[in-house]
């Protein structure tokens, strides 16, 4: 459910404003579609309704009585649920998505939905960690909130607080109807990157969002970059494993192929990915390419990388289990990087299931780590760097020093 009324005093027709090549409504529909079965836009404005339909969303006309400045988002969501119920549609999980959040992470949204579907939570909100020292004013004096003003620990020594981003809320529909609001029962936090937490409330916010997208587009035009160079990338957490296994198509490549008249296939790979694999080899980290693909290009790339390869594999989980057993590796300390549904059995076998940024929703939902890079656009280099970061930390500790700070 995406509430998107036409009235907006801060930014006129805010929901139709464009960030990059898409309107805010279009961006919200696209982010939602990967995680849910039906996207509904509730609006009182014909232009927004047309835009929502163009993007493939169902439109529910929002009555004037719940379209004013003081109307709650819940009122729009509950009204839309009533409209659907009259047609026999009763969703198990309802997700409230705010179009004013232009950088919604589809993977995080999918995880929130799965947490409700699996019964782990009744409602889940998107929240970004923050280490900011916060204060409030009481009788003209500053009072510390959430910290001791007399103690100023370093950022890395403080437990984070979590700021509600407003981007999305996943809720069990029956609980939402009973409570009448979005927080009820067992409420959980879906942690999202602070870089995705931006909301469009003022013209300045809109200018900033557009500049971030423009900057990213300029870097893409220059060529693939390290994920850490993307706007708001921040610190990439280490992946502490003893071995790395990857799918090929959609991980080392962008899942596309060129086929000539004779039926020969070719794919595009990144030299930077190869450098990452080379660093893993030098560090003694075993690497396996595991693929269902039969074309010889997979084996050729693996030979170039000087890593093991199993291809034309129908049962990835069985092949992976045998490979782990032969090397005495603990599955809990192995990462598998995948992108599509045929990777799910292998992902379920390891302790570190990893998804590329543009993976299928089913893969995103089970991933322990979702990479910032897309398949064929630096995903292999990113996961290699993160594995090496953990490897370096362990070496530092084993040599008697203090654990290194995560890079």
Buried (B, 14 or more C-beta within 10 A) or exposed (E): BBBBBBEBEEBEBBBBBBBBEBBBBBBBBBBBBBBBEEBBBBBBBEBBBBBBEEBEBBBBBBEEEBBEEEBEBBBBBBBBBEBBEEEEEEBEBBBBBBBBBBBBBBBBBBBBBBBBBEEEBBBBBBBBBBBEEEBEEEEEEEEEEEBEEEEEEEEEEBEEBBBEBBBBBBBBBBBBBEBEEBBBBBBBBBBBBBBBBBBBBEEEBBEBBBEBBEEBEEEEEEEBBBBBEBEBBEEBEBBBBBBBBBBBBBBBBBBEBEEEEEEEEEBEBBEBBBBBBBBBBEEEBBBBBBBBBEBEBBBEBBEEBEBBBBBEBEEBBEBBBEBBEEEEBEBEBBBBBBBBEBBBBBBEBBBBBBBBBBBBBBBBBBBEBBBBBBBBBBBBBBBBBBBBBBBBBBEBEEEEEEEBEBB
